[in-house]
Amino acid sequence: MALSTDPEAGHNYGLPDSAFREIENLVQLMQAHIHAISTNGKSLYGEFRTHKPPLFDGSTKPWVAES
């Protein structure tokens, strides 16, 4: 998986190394998702939705969110 060829892509802009690594990991996950969409024509989110997960109503009550 190729990362950006932007010359500033390797600069961490003063972020701690661990935070910068996490940002790089997030970029790689996003690129993998884009690749998955382009290879099978179906998004990962669309595939997830086919399993009909329960909808969250936005409640702030912990026992409601947990169930």
Order of alpha helices (4+ residues) and beta strands (2+ residues): alpha-alpha-alpha
